[in-house]
Amino acid sequence: MPLDRGLAPSSSADRQVAEAAPLAIHRVERVELPFRAFTWPFAEQRRDEIAAHFAEQQKAKPKMWNGRVLFGRDPVIAEGCFRAACFETGFADFLAWRDWGFPDLSVFNGFGMGALRSRDGAFVLGEMAAHTANAGRLYFPAGTPDLNDLRDGALDMAGSIRRELLEETGFGADDYQAAPGFDCIPAGPLIAFIQRFDVDLPGEALRARILDNLARQRQPELSDIRLVRSPADFTAAMPPFVTAYLAAQFA
């Protein structure tokens, strides 16, 4: 069963971000995330509460399961590089941490996003399917990294982004031109690493190809594909870090 690894900020989390200062976009050339074994006190001390919370969430969305994901701690941005340690925890721990308003701010949920851009300048966003933890939300193809994203003892953020693009859209390395570097956008306890991928197709053709790929999946994470051509296309279903990135691109 596929793990629902969407980043899943709740609407309350979005409100917290929206009420804070405007989001800063840090241009970085490298992301270094070595794996370090760590026992997360929040997950250990509230184990029974977390299990009960996840059981309740599964009643509404039974296709969710408690796989292992990667979180981060001790972030530093300097000299064009984002550095932090990553550690392993359960998806149930992540879900409770998010739903309970991020009670431990010593850790962060860092995730990669692939911003597909068409030949005529449209960006692609996916609408999360009803069975996911983010139903109805609009994101770039993305997901919280898991153990499959570890390479040589570190989280491979670029590889995680490419994998999510392939899984959610069907687009592989031969289908796009990857822009160098990442736009790193801290949004409270969430940190988005966004990389642009240029596709030599007009927007509608790009959308149609992705929809065709989704139609052939047994349980796609995305239920629809939206094209965003200007800030006039922004909606409340887009989290603040997505609109911040797009606003900068259109500017």
PyMOL commands that set and color helices and strands:
alter all, ss='L'
color gray80, all
select helices_A, chain A and resi 11-19+41-45+47-60+91-99+147-149+157-169+173-175+203-215+231-233+240-250
alter helices_A, ss='H'
color red, helices_A
select strands_A, chain A and resi 26-28+30-32+68-78+81-90+107-117+123-128+138-139+142-143+150-151+154-155+177-178+182-187+190-198+222-228
alter strands_A, ss='S'
color yellow, strands_A
deselect
rebuild
show_as cartoon
